């Protein structure tokens, strides 16, 4: 497998200091699932009564762990809960072997931790089409159990990485009725990232008390505005999973609380954008703002067409303000557009308006703007009130190098 050594130039300066969330503990081990000399399995155990919500890939070739999690979401919140994640092997496209591996792992976690198997959720990420050597994980369960700690969230973020160049974490706090509620999350994702319910692997924890159905509704709605608005390469994984766990340890009920929902969405967006900043081979972080569409859905369709266009993404990599490629992407998206009403801007530079180049446009200004690391491409369709924002990165030769060597 390709060895990723160079940290993305878009990475944050350091892993953030995340608050310990009451009611959840973490542990990691080196199980040798595929990688050598690094941790590759993470276990999280949550207190009794924890509500668990989830969203997952809609891929027709979903991995066995995803199918198992989908079956369990929405069940009883009685008793403790657990999440086990391995990196290096996706346990996808492995037939009955995949189901056997999930059963062996979930039963071993249940036996070691005392969590009912119906409350054990697993995820796997890595190479597709190779049986998961689950016995390597099972033999580490006692070590994982003995290593559980409230303060090991950064270690957990590192253990779930594959081609990621940095671990991803985000947190926030909110006051509810004079009491502080904390939220902290970790994510992994770098390639094979495109919005489709959830992207990558994401685990978010809060000490708030939220009823499960309300937690699920909140998560589903906010996913569409965060993780479903990012794309690295237009490829949707077989293993995408996002789990949100509310331990209730703070004693504060956040069910239906608007302030809590807003802060949670901020954590989700932070994690989603970190995934884009770690896009395989990425050197530019790009925000695409679409306004004036007939509907919000049309605006999102246009935004994703621009974000997923190899021609747009390679122009950005080459620092070329080729606005014609943006026009092309809008035209092919399938959503409503009128050439003669279209306006395009790069940052504050108006490039085109009413279907033609702006009379004040100077190519050298746009070329200078494109040399930045954080870019904004704005499009106004001039048709209505629909709007959407999506986030992507450029497409460089580094993406080819990483993926050409992924299995070797």
C-alpha positions in Angstrom: 0.0 0.0 0.0 1.2 3.5 -0.8 2.8 5.2 2.2 1.5 8.7 2.8 4.2 10.8 4.5 3.6 14.4 3.4 0.9 16.2 5.3 -1.6 18.2 3.2 -0.6 21.8 2.8 -4.2 22.6 3.7 -4.0 20.8 7.1 -4.6 22.7 10.4 -1.5 23.5 12.4 -2.3 20.8 15.0 -5.0 18.4 16.2 -7.5 20.5 18.2 -7.8 20.1 22.0 -11.1 18.2 22.3 -13.1 18.1 25.6 -13.5 14.7 27.2 -17.1 13.8 26.7 -18.7 12.3 29.9 -20.1 8.9 29.2 -17.7 7.7 26.5 -14.2 6.1 26.6 -11.8 5.3 23.8 -8.9 2.8 23.3 -6.7 1.9 20.3 -4.4 -1.0 19.4 -2.0 -2.2 16.7 -3.8 -5.3 15.3 -1.9 -5.6 12.0 -5.1 -5.7 10.0 -3.1 -4.4 7.1 -0.8 -1.7 8.4 2.4 -2.4 10.3 3.8 -0.2 13.0 0.7 1.9 13.7 -2.6 1.7 15.4 -5.4 0.4 13.2 -8.3 -0.4 15.6 -10.4 1.9 17.7 -13.0 1.0 20.3 -15.4 3.5 21.9 -17.7 2.4 24.8 -20.6 4.6 25.8 -22.6 4.6 29.1 -26.1 3.0 29.5 -28.9 5.0 27.9 -26.8 6.5 25.1 -28.9 7.3 22.1 -27.2 6.4 18.8 -28.2 7.9 15.4 -26.6 7.2 12.0 -26.5 7.9 8.3 -24.8 5.7 5.8 -23.8 5.4 2.1 -26.6 4.7 -0.4 -24.1 2.7 -2.5 -25.6 -0.4 -4.0 -22.4 -2.3 -3.0 -22.5 -1.3 0.7 -20.1 -3.1 3.0 -21.2 -5.7 5.5 -20.5 -3.4 8.6 -22.7 -0.7 7.0 -25.6 -3.1 6.5 -25.3 -4.4 10.1 -25.3 -0.8 11.5 -28.3 0.2 9.4 -30.2 -2.8 10.9 -29.4 -1.7 14.4 -30.0 2.1 14.2 -33.3 3.0 15.8 -33.3 0.1 18.3 -33.6 0.4 22.1 -31.2 2.8 23.9 -31.2 0.6 27.0 -27.8 -0.5 28.3 -24.3 0.6 27.1 -23.2 0.9 23.5 -20.0 0.4 21.6 -18.3 1.3 18.4 -15.4 -0.6 16.9 -13.6 0.6 13.8 -10.7 -0.9 11.9 -8.6 0.7 9.1 -6.7 -1.0 6.3 -9.5 -3.3 5.2 -13.0 -2.2 4.2 -14.7 -5.6 4.6 -16.6 -4.8 1.4 -17.4 -7.0 -1.6 -16.4 -10.0 0.6 -19.7 -12.0 0.3 -20.6 -14.3 3.3 -17.1 -13.8 4.6 -18.0 -10.1 5.4 -21.1 -11.1 7.3 -19.1 -13.7 9.3 -16.5 -11.1 10.2 -19.0 -8.6 11.4 -20.7 -11.3 13.5 -17.4 -12.5 15.0 -16.2 -8.9 15.8 -19.5 -7.7 17.3 -19.9 -10.8 19.4 -16.3 -10.5 20.7 -16.9 -6.8 21.6 -20.1 -7.8 23.4 -18.4 -10.5 25.4 -15.4 -8.3 26.3 -17.4 -5.2 27.3 -20.8 -6.4 28.4 -22.6 -4.5 25.7 -25.5 -6.3 24.0 -24.5 -7.3 20.5 -27.5 -5.3 19.2 -25.8 -2.2 20.6 -22.4 -2.9 19.0 -21.7 -0.9 15.9 -18.7 -1.6 13.6 -17.1 0.2 10.7 -14.2 -0.9 8.4 -12.2 1.2 6.0 -9.5 0.4 3.5 -9.0 -2.0 0.6 -12.1 -3.4 -1.0 -12.5 -7.1 -2.0 -10.2 -8.7 0.6 -11.6 -10.8 3.5 -11.2 -9.1 6.8 -8.7 -10.9 9.1 -11.1 -10.4 12.0 -9.2 -12.8 14.3 -6.5 -10.2 14.5 -9.1 -7.8 15.9 -10.8 -10.3 18.2 -7.5 -11.2 19.9 -7.0 -7.6 20.8 -10.4 -7.0 22.6 -9.0 -7.5 26.1 -6.2 -5.1 25.4 -8.7 -2.6 24.1 -11.0 -3.0 27.1 -8.2 -2.5 29.5 -7.0 0.6 27.7 -10.3 2.5 27.7 -9.9 6.1 28.6 -11.9 9.3 28.5 -8.9 11.2 27.2 -7.9 9.0 24.2 -10.0 10.7 21.4 -6.9 11.9 19.5 -5.5 8.4 19.5 -8.9 7.2 18.2 -8.8 9.7 15.3 -5.4 8.5 14.3 -6.3 4.8 14.4 -9.1 5.2 11.8 -6.9 6.9 9.2 -6.1 5.3 5.8 -4.7 7.6 3.2 -5.4 10.6 5.5 -2.4 12.8 6.1 -3.7 14.2 9.4 -6.2 13.2 12.0 -9.4 15.2 12.1 -11.3 16.5 15.1 -13.7 19.2 16.0 -15.6 20.3 19.1 -17.9 22.9 20.5 -19.9 23.7 23.7 -23.3 25.3 24.2 -25.2 26.6 27.2 -28.6 25.2 27.7 -30.7 26.4 30.7 -27.5 27.6 32.4 -25.7 24.3 31.9 -22.8 23.5 29.5 -23.2 20.7 27.0 -20.2 19.5 25.0 -19.8 18.0 21.6 -16.7 16.4 20.1 -16.2 14.5 16.9 -13.6 12.7 14.8 -13.5 11.8 11.1 -11.4 10.0 8.5 -11.5 10.6 4.8 -9.2 11.7 2.0 -10.2 9.9 -1.2 -13.3 8.1 -2.5 -15.3 11.0 -1.1 -18.5 12.2 -2.7 -21.8 13.2 -1.0 -24.4 10.5 -0.6 -26.0 10.5 2.8 -22.7 10.4 4.6 -19.1 10.5 3.4 -16.1 8.8 5.0 -16.3 7.6 8.6 -17.4 10.1 11.2 -18.1 9.6 15.0 -19.6 12.4 17.0 -20.3 12.3 20.7 -22.2 14.6 23.1 -23.0 14.5 26.8 -26.4 15.9 26.1 -29.5 13.8 26.5 -31.5 13.6 23.2 -34.2 11.1 22.4 -33.2 8.7 19.6 -35.8 9.6 17.0 -35.1 13.3 17.5 -31.3 12.7 17.3 -31.8 10.8 14.1 -34.0 13.5 12.5 -31.5 16.2 13.5 -28.5 14.2 12.1 -30.2 13.4 8.8 -31.2 17.1 8.2 -27.7 18.4 9.1 -25.9 15.8 7.0 -27.5 17.3 3.9 -26.0 20.7 4.7 -22.6 19.5 5.7 -21.2 16.1 4.7 -23.5 15.9 1.7 -22.1 19.2 0.4 -18.5 18.1 0.0 -16.7 16.1 -2.7 -13.1 15.2 -3.3 -13.3 13.0 -6.4 -17.0 12.3 -7.1 -16.6 8.6 -5.9 -18.9 7.4 -3.2 -17.5 4.8 -0.8 -18.9 1.4 -0.1 -18.3 2.1 3.6 -19.5 5.6 4.4 -20.9 5.8 7.9 -21.7 8.6 10.4 -22.7 7.8 14.0 -23.9 10.4 16.5 -24.0 9.3 20.1 -25.7 11.3 22.9 -24.7 9.8 26.3 -26.9 12.0 28.4 -24.2 12.2 31.1 -24.6 15.9 31.6 -28.2 15.5 32.6 -29.2 18.3 30.2 -32.0 17.5 27.8 -31.3 18.9 24.3 -34.1 17.3 22.5 -35.5 19.9 20.1 -33.1 22.6 21.3 -32.3 25.0 18.4 -29.0 26.2 19.9 -27.7 22.6 20.3 -28.7 21.8 16.7 -26.8 24.9 15.4 -23.7 24.1 17.3 -23.8 20.4 16.3 -24.1 21.5 12.6 -21.0 23.6 13.1 -19.0 20.7 14.4 -20.2 18.6 11.4 -19.3 21.3 8.9 -15.8 21.7 10.5 -15.1 17.9 10.1 -16.5 17.8 6.6 -14.3 20.7 5.5 -11.3 19.0 7.1 -11.9 16.0 4.9 -11.8 18.2 1.8 -8.6 19.9 3.1 -7.1 16.4 3.2 -8.3 15.4 -0.3 -5.7 13.1 -1.9 -3.1 15.4 -3.5 -5.0 18.5 -2.7 -3.3 21.9 -2.8 -6.4 24.2 -2.9 -9.6 24.4 -0.8 -12.5 25.6 -2.9 -15.8 26.9 -1.8 -18.5 27.1 -4.6 -21.4 29.4 -3.9 -24.4 29.1 -6.2 -27.2 31.6 -6.0 -30.1 32.7 -8.2 -31.2 29.2 -9.0 -34.8 28.1 -9.5 -34.6 25.9 -6.4 -32.1 25.1 -3.7 -31.9 21.6 -5.2 -31.0 23.0 -8.6 -28.3 25.2 -7.0 -26.8 22.2 -5.3 -26.8 20.3 -8.6 -25.0 23.1 -10.3 -22.5 23.4 -7.4 -21.7 19.7 -7.5 -21.3 19.7 -11.3 -18.7 22.4 -10.9 -17.0 20.8 -7.9 -16.8 17.3 -9.6 -15.6 18.5 -13.0 -12.0 17.2 -13.7 -11.6 20.1 -16.1 -12.5 22.7 -13.4 -10.4 21.0 -10.7 -7.3 20.7 -12.9 -7.6 24.3 -14.0 -7.7 25.2 -10.3 -4.6 23.1 -9.7 -2.8 24.9 -12.5 -3.9 28.3 -11.1 -5.7 29.0 -14.4 -8.8 31.2 -14.1 -10.6 29.3 -16.8 -14.1 30.4 -16.3 -15.2 28.7 -19.5 -14.9 25.4 -17.7 -17.3 26.7 -15.0 -19.8 27.6 -17.8 -19.4 24.1 -19.2 -20.1 22.4 -15.9 -23.3 24.5 -15.4 -24.5 23.6 -18.9 -24.0 19.9 -18.4 -25.5 19.7 -14.9 -29.1 19.1 -16.0 -30.5 21.8 -13.7 -32.2 24.9 -15.1 -29.8 27.6 -16.4 -30.0 30.5 -18.9 -26.7 31.5 -20.6 -27.6 35.1 -20.9 -28.4 35.6 -17.2 -25.3 33.9 -15.8 -22.8 35.7 -13.7 -19.5 34.2 -12.4 -17.0 35.6 -9.9 -13.6 34.4 -8.6 -13.4 35.8 -5.1 -14.3 39.5 -5.4 -13.4 39.5 -9.1 -16.5 39.7 -11.4 -15.5 37.5 -14.3 -18.6 37.2 -16.4 -22.1 38.7 -16.3 -25.2 38.3 -18.4 -23.7 35.5 -20.4 -20.5 37.4 -21.4 -17.1 38.5 -20.0 -17.4 41.5 -17.7 -16.1 44.7 -19.3 -14.0 45.4 -16.2 -12.4 41.9 -16.1 -8.6 41.6 -16.2 -7.1 38.2 -16.6 -4.0 39.0 -14.6 -6.2 39.9 -11.5 -7.9 36.5 -11.7 -4.6 34.7 -12.3 -3.2 36.3 -9.2 -6.2 35.3 -7.1 -6.0 31.7 -8.2 -2.5 31.4 -6.6 -4.2 31.4 -3.1 -4.8 28.3 -1.1 -8.5 29.1 -0.2 -10.6 30.0 -3.2 -14.2 31.0 -3.7 -16.1 30.5 -7.0 -19.4 32.2 -7.0 -22.2 31.7 -9.6 -25.5 33.5 -9.9 -28.0 31.9 -12.2 -30.4 34.9 -12.3 -33.4 32.7 -12.2 -34.8 32.7 -8.7 -34.0 32.5 -5.0 -32.4 29.0 -4.8 -28.9 28.8 -3.3 -26.4 26.2 -2.1 -22.7 26.0 -1.1 -20.5 23.1 -1.7 -16.8 22.5 -0.9 -14.1 20.7 -3.0 -10.4 20.7 -3.7 -8.2 20.7 -6.8 -7.1 17.6 -8.8 -3.4 17.2 -9.0 -0.9 14.5 -10.0 -0.6 13.6 -6.4 -4.1 12.0 -6.6 -2.9 9.7 -9.3 0.3 8.8 -7.4 -1.7 7.9 -4.3 -4.4 5.8 -6.0 -2.2 4.1 -8.6 -0.2 2.6 -5.7 -3.0 2.0 -3.2 -3.0 -1.8 -3.2 0.7 -2.3 -4.0 
